[in-house]
Amino acid sequence: MLHVLALLAAASVEPMVSTAWLQAHLTDPQVRVVFTGDRGVYDRAHIPGARFIDHMDTVGDDHRLLPTAELARALARAGAADGTHVVLYGDTPMLTGWMYMTLAAIGHEGDVSMLDGGINLWRSEGRPVSTEVPPPASGALTVRAAPDVVVDAAYVRARLQTPAIKVLDVRTTREWDAGHLPGATLILWQDLFADQRTLKFKSIEEIRGVLAKAGVAPDQSVVTYCAVGLRASLMYFAARAAGVPVRVYVGSYTDWQRDSANPIVR
């Protein structure tokens, strides 16, 4: 419970907002809507005022995050700025999770929310859409220290046997069977959603239940990984929304298996 209270106190905005909330705040100059996902989906119809960002604009070699200054510039062009509330949405929840994690990694987790249900729920409810593409934004986004978001292989390797850490593998059963980190537990990202069509999230209490079923104890913190970090970032978001201390291993299993000294269970 102390972990939950500490995380909630640190955040200045809710990690998840509803479609009704966003429609009511579309004209708020402090709210910036950002779409990430398929550019064709964005071009056909997006939430009015939303800007587009490709998640590849945030990654470099081996699907690692770009240097923080470059991340800030890319996100600022998409509308993120100091003193604003960024609402992320898209057609693919893993990419939205990645962008949430990216903003967190440069110290802006308290300024960003994810739209529950994304564009699928928005459109199913008959809410307004547009094809007008806003110009790139010109605001400033200051990089802030955020050491507790992204971890590397050395961090994970040193904590594989640490009881206070729960490692969650956010991949498919087939990927898991082919090889996984020692002590990890498989958890499916699909289990986060109450509706698989609109991808509306389960309640926060239900998400806590999903994490508890995966073996996350109240006094544990979590490290998530997948193939490169996309699904792991979605689980990072869900754990943060549920008040669970969490870090994401960017690079994930693809990075892990590059070093033959890293243990793998098959």
C-alpha positions in Angstrom: 0.0 0.0 0.0 2.9 2.4 0.7 4.2 1.8 -2.8 0.8 2.7 -4.2 0.4 5.9 -2.2 3.9 7.0 -3.1 3.4 6.5 -6.8 0.0 8.2 -6.8 1.4 11.2 -4.9 4.2 11.5 -7.4 1.9 11.7 -10.5 0.2 14.9 -11.3 -2.2 13.5 -13.9 -4.1 10.2 -14.0 -2.3 7.5 -16.0 -5.5 6.6 -17.8 -8.3 8.9 -19.1 -11.6 8.0 -20.6 -13.0 8.9 -24.0 -15.6 11.1 -22.4 -12.9 13.0 -20.4 -10.8 13.6 -23.5 -13.8 14.8 -25.6 -14.6 17.3 -22.9 -11.0 18.6 -22.9 -10.3 18.7 -26.7 -10.2 22.5 -26.7 -8.1 22.8 -23.6 -4.8 24.3 -24.7 -2.9 22.4 -22.0 -4.0 19.0 -23.3 -2.0 17.6 -26.2 -3.3 14.5 -28.0 -0.7 12.3 -29.7 -1.3 9.3 -31.9 1.2 6.5 -32.4 0.7 3.5 -34.6 -0.2 2.9 -38.2 0.1 6.2 -40.2 -2.7 5.0 -42.5 -5.1 4.7 -39.6 -4.2 8.2 -38.4 -4.6 9.7 -41.9 -8.0 8.1 -42.4 -9.5 9.5 -39.2 -7.9 10.7 -36.0 -9.0 12.6 -32.9 -9.3 16.3 -33.8 -6.0 18.1 -33.0 -4.0 14.9 -32.6 -0.5 14.8 -33.9 1.3 11.7 -35.2 4.5 10.2 -34.0 6.1 7.0 -35.3 7.6 4.9 -32.4 10.6 4.4 -34.7 11.3 8.1 -34.3 12.4 7.3 -30.7 14.7 4.3 -31.3 18.2 3.7 -32.6 20.3 0.6 -33.2 19.0 -2.6 -31.7 15.7 -0.9 -30.8 17.3 1.0 -28.0 16.0 4.4 -27.0 17.7 7.4 -28.6 19.7 9.8 -26.4 17.4 11.8 -24.2 17.9 15.1 -26.0 16.8 13.5 -29.3 13.8 11.9 -27.6 12.7 15.2 -26.2 12.9 16.9 -29.6 10.9 14.1 -31.3 8.2 14.2 -28.7 8.1 18.0 -28.7 7.4 18.0 -32.4 4.5 15.7 -31.7 3.1 18.2 -29.2 4.6 17.3 -25.8 5.8 20.3 -23.9 6.6 21.4 -20.4 3.5 22.2 -18.4 1.1 20.3 -20.7 -0.9 17.1 -20.3 -0.1 14.6 -23.1 -2.8 12.0 -23.9 -1.5 9.1 -25.9 -3.6 6.8 -28.1 -3.3 4.6 -31.1 -4.5 1.5 -32.8 -1.8 -0.8 -31.3 -1.6 -0.7 -27.5 2.1 -1.9 -27.4 3.2 1.1 -29.3 1.2 3.4 -27.1 2.7 1.7 -24.1 6.2 2.3 -25.6 5.5 6.0 -26.1 4.3 6.3 -22.5 7.5 4.6 -21.3 9.5 6.9 -23.5 8.0 10.0 -21.9 8.6 8.5 -18.5 12.2 7.8 -19.4 12.8 11.5 -19.9 11.1 12.4 -16.6 7.5 13.3 -17.8 5.5 10.4 -16.5 3.5 12.8 -14.3 2.4 14.7 -17.4 1.2 11.8 -19.6 -1.9 9.6 -19.8 -3.1 6.9 -22.0 -6.6 7.0 -23.6 -8.5 4.0 -22.5 -9.7 2.1 -25.5 -7.8 4.1 -28.0 -9.2 5.0 -31.4 -11.3 1.8 -31.6 -13.4 2.7 -28.6 -13.5 6.4 -29.6 -14.9 5.6 -33.0 -17.3 3.0 -31.7 -18.8 5.6 -29.5 -19.4 8.0 -32.4 -17.0 10.6 -31.1 -15.6 13.3 -33.5 -12.7 12.5 -35.9 -10.8 14.6 -38.4 -8.4 14.2 -41.3 -6.8 17.6 -40.7 -3.1 17.2 -39.9 -1.8 19.9 -37.4 1.7 21.3 -38.1 4.6 20.1 -36.0 4.6 21.7 -32.6 7.3 24.0 -31.4 7.1 23.8 -27.7 10.0 22.9 -25.4 10.3 19.6 -23.5 12.9 19.6 -20.8 14.7 16.3 -20.0 14.5 15.4 -16.4 16.3 12.6 -14.6 14.3 9.4 -14.4 16.7 6.6 -13.3 13.9 4.2 -12.2 12.3 3.6 -15.6 14.6 1.7 -18.0 17.1 -1.0 -17.0 19.7 -3.0 -18.9 20.9 -6.6 -18.9 23.4 -6.0 -16.1 20.7 -4.7 -13.8 18.4 -7.7 -14.5 21.2 -10.2 -14.3 22.3 -8.9 -10.8 18.7 -9.3 -9.5 17.5 -12.6 -11.0 17.6 -14.2 -7.5 16.5 -11.2 -5.6 13.2 -12.0 -3.7 12.2 -8.3 -3.8 12.1 -8.3 -7.7 9.6 -10.1 -9.8 10.6 -10.5 -13.5 7.6 -10.7 -15.9 8.0 -12.1 -19.4 5.4 -10.4 -21.7 5.6 -12.7 -24.7 3.7 -15.6 -26.2 3.7 -19.1 -24.9 5.7 -20.2 -28.0 8.4 -17.5 -27.3 8.5 -18.5 -23.6 9.0 -22.2 -24.5 11.8 -21.4 -26.8 13.7 -19.7 -24.0 13.2 -17.3 -21.1 15.0 -15.7 -18.2 15.5 -17.8 -15.0 12.8 -17.1 -12.4 10.6 -15.1 -14.8 6.9 -15.6 -15.0 4.9 -15.5 -18.2 2.1 -12.9 -18.4 0.0 -12.1 -21.4 -0.6 -8.5 -22.4 -4.1 -9.5 -23.7 -5.1 -10.2 -20.1 -5.0 -6.5 -19.3 -8.1 -5.8 -21.4 -11.8 -6.2 -20.6 -12.8 -5.9 -24.2 -10.5 -7.4 -26.9 -12.2 -5.5 -29.7 -12.0 -2.0 -28.4 -9.0 -2.8 -26.1 -10.6 -1.1 -23.1 -8.6 -1.8 -20.0 -9.8 -3.8 -17.1 -10.3 -1.8 -13.9 -7.3 -0.9 -11.8 -8.3 -3.5 -9.2 -8.6 -6.2 -11.9 -5.2 -5.3 -13.3 -3.8 -5.7 -9.8 -5.4 -9.1 -9.8 -3.7 -10.0 -13.1 -0.4 -9.0 -11.6 -1.1 -10.9 -8.4 -2.0 -14.0 -10.4 1.4 -13.8 -12.1 3.0 -13.9 -8.6 3.7 -10.2 -7.9 3.6 -9.9 -4.2 2.6 -6.6 -2.4 6.2 -6.0 -1.3 7.8 -6.7 -4.7 8.8 -4.4 -7.5 8.6 -5.6 -11.1 10.9 -5.8 -14.2 9.2 -6.4 -17.5 10.7 -7.8 -20.7 9.5 -9.1 -24.0 11.2 -9.4 -27.4 12.5 -5.8 -27.7 10.5 -3.8 -25.2 7.1 -3.0 -26.8 4.9 -5.4 -24.9 7.0 -4.9 -21.8 6.3 -1.2 -22.0 2.6 -1.8 -22.1 2.9 -4.0 -19.0 5.0 -1.2 -17.5 2.2 1.2 -18.0 -0.4 -1.2 -16.5 1.8 -1.8 -13.5 2.3 1.9 -13.0 -1.4 2.5 -13.3 -2.0 -0.1 -10.7 0.5 1.5 -8.3 3.1 -1.3 -8.6 6.8 -0.2 -8.7 8.1 -1.3 -12.1 11.0 -0.9 -14.5 11.2 -2.0 -18.2 14.1 -3.9 -19.8 14.5 -2.1 -23.1 16.1 -4.5 -25.6 14.6 -7.3 -23.7 15.2 -10.9 -24.8 16.8 -9.9 -28.1 19.4 -8.1 -26.1 19.7 -10.7 -23.4 20.5 -13.6 -25.7 23.3 -11.7 -27.4 25.6 -12.4 -24.4 26.2 -16.2 -24.0 27.0 -15.5 -20.3 23.4 -14.6 -19.7 21.5 -17.6 -18.4 18.5 -18.9 -20.4 15.9 -21.5 -19.3 14.6 -23.8 -22.1 
